[in-house]
Amino acid sequence: MHGLGNDYIYVNTMEYPIEEPEKLSIAWSKPHFGIGSDGLVLIGPSTKADFSMRIFNADGSEAMMCGNASRCIGKYVYEEGLTQKTTVTLETLSGIKTLQLKVNPESHLVEEVTVDMGQPVVGDKALEVKAGDQTFVGTVVSMGNPHFVLFVDDITQIDLTAVGPLIEHHPYFPDRTNVEFVQVLSDDSVRMRVWERGSGITQACGTGACATAVASVVNGKTGRTVRVNMDGGSLTIEWLAADSPVRMTGGATKVFEGFIKA
């Protein structure tokens, strides 16, 4: 499944338990030699919520949370008959998230999912980071995982392949960070490209879109409802007040299903 091109392999571990997901994520995520993806997501049971999620990047590292993956899980558990609820709770390493499903009454398919992403934590609003021979100034935001959001005048002039890994591994970020470059289009719309920690350039990033919206608000770039346009498509992000959770709304798409030997 994918959320705006941010594609992961999903395994229902309640039916197919697997071992060593770190190794499997590396092997299965390789184009040509595996399935090809941004990583591996495990859907499991939970004693705290309706379901649980573990997510492993293409390099085998485990992520705290993924907004695009959480929307896909909401679609999966409903359409596969694992729940009849349209409000679903999901246990993640960054806390319990609430998924609100918009279901087509005729097809009974999930068209959109709104995710309560929790409250953001805003760090340094103007952190200077040197990457190669360039110095960038950005805002540090945590959405349960770390983000560094940088505003630029022209996003097409950013060589994300070159500067992304340098910022991800910068000494300021001992656990590494996701990196978002953002161009403001209007009071309620921005263009964003992302370098994801552990995966590199991806088509979209849900937590990155949320961090982008938060950074846009605290830096006076946009209002509190923002359309974040990424390579794979757009998400609507709402952050109605400083003490409110961030809400993310977007679609999820099932591409195919099958079997692979572990």
Secondary structure in CASP SS format (residue, H / E / C, confidence):
PFRMAT SS
TARGET T0000
AUTHOR 0000-0000-0000
METHOD secondary structure of the structure
MODEL  1
M C 1.00
H E 1.00
G E 1.00
L C 1.00
G C 1.00
N E 1.00
D E 1.00
Y C 1.00
I E 1.00
Y E 1.00
V E 1.00
N E 1.00
T C 1.00
M C 1.00
E C 1.00
Y C 1.00
P C 1.00
I C 1.00
E C 1.00
E C 1.00
P H 1.00
E H 1.00
K H 1.00
L H 1.00
S H 1.00
I H 1.00
A H 1.00
W H 1.00
S H 1.00
K C 1.00
P C 1.00
H C 1.00
F C 1.00
G C 1.00
I C 1.00
G C 1.00
S C 1.00
D C 1.00
G E 1.00
L E 1.00
V E 1.00
L E 1.00
I E 1.00
G E 1.00
P C 1.00
S C 1.00
T C 1.00
K C 1.00
A C 1.00
D C 1.00
F E 1.00
S E 1.00
M E 1.00
R E 1.00
I E 1.00
F E 1.00
N E 1.00
A C 1.00
D C 1.00
G C 1.00
S C 1.00
E E 1.00
A E 1.00
M C 1.00
M C 1.00
C C 1.00
G H 1.00
N H 1.00
A H 1.00
S H 1.00
R H 1.00
C H 1.00
I H 1.00
G H 1.00
K H 1.00
Y H 1.00
V H 1.00
Y H 1.00
E H 1.00
E C 1.00
G C 1.00
L C 1.00
T C 1.00
Q C 1.00
K C 1.00
T C 1.00
T E 1.00
V E 1.00
T E 1.00
L E 1.00
E E 1.00
T E 1.00
L C 1.00
S C 1.00
G E 1.00
I E 1.00
K E 1.00
T E 1.00
L E 1.00
Q E 1.00
L E 1.00
K E 1.00
V E 1.00
N C 1.00
P C 1.00
E C 1.00
S C 1.00
H C 1.00
L C 1.00
V E 1.00
E E 1.00
E E 1.00
V E 1.00
T E 1.00
V E 1.00
D E 1.00
M C 1.00
G C 1.00
Q C 1.00
P C 1.00
V E 1.00
V E 1.00
G C 1.00
D C 1.00
K C 1.00
A C 1.00
L E 1.00
E E 1.00
V E 1.00
K E 1.00
A E 1.00
G C 1.00
D C 1.00
Q E 1.00
T E 1.00
F E 1.00
V E 1.00
G E 1.00
T E 1.00
V E 1.00
V E 1.00
S E 1.00
M C 1.00
G C 1.00
N C 1.00
P E 1.00
H E 1.00
F E 1.00
V E 1.00
L E 1.00
F E 1.00
V C 1.00
D C 1.00
D C 1.00
I H 1.00
T H 1.00
Q H 1.00
I C 1.00
D C 1.00
L H 1.00
T H 1.00
A H 1.00
V H 1.00
G H 1.00
P H 1.00
L H 1.00
I H 1.00
E H 1.00
H C 1.00
H C 1.00
P C 1.00
Y C 1.00
F C 1.00
P C 1.00
D C 1.00
R C 1.00
T C 1.00
N E 1.00
V E 1.00
E E 1.00
F E 1.00
V E 1.00
Q E 1.00
V E 1.00
L E 1.00
S E 1.00
D C 1.00
D C 1.00
S E 1.00
V E 1.00
R E 1.00
M E 1.00
R E 1.00
V E 1.00
W E 1.00
E E 1.00
R C 1.00
G C 1.00
S C 1.00
G E 1.00
I E 1.00
T E 1.00
Q C 1.00
A C 1.00
C C 1.00
G H 1.00
T H 1.00
G H 1.00
A H 1.00
C H 1.00
A H 1.00
T H 1.00
A H 1.00
V H 1.00
A H 1.00
S H 1.00
V H 1.00
V H 1.00
N C 1.00
G C 1.00
K C 1.00
T C 1.00
G C 1.00
R C 1.00
T E 1.00
V E 1.00
R E 1.00
V E 1.00
N E 1.00
M E 1.00
D C 1.00
G C 1.00
G E 1.00
S E 1.00
L E 1.00
T E 1.00
I E 1.00
E E 1.00
W C 1.00
L C 1.00
A C 1.00
A C 1.00
D C 1.00
S C 1.00
P C 1.00
V C 1.00
R E 1.00
M E 1.00
T E 1.00
G E 1.00
G C 1.00
A C 1.00
T E 1.00
K C 1.00
V C 1.00
F C 1.00
E C 1.00
G C 1.00
F C 1.00
I C 1.00
K C 1.00
A C 1.00
END
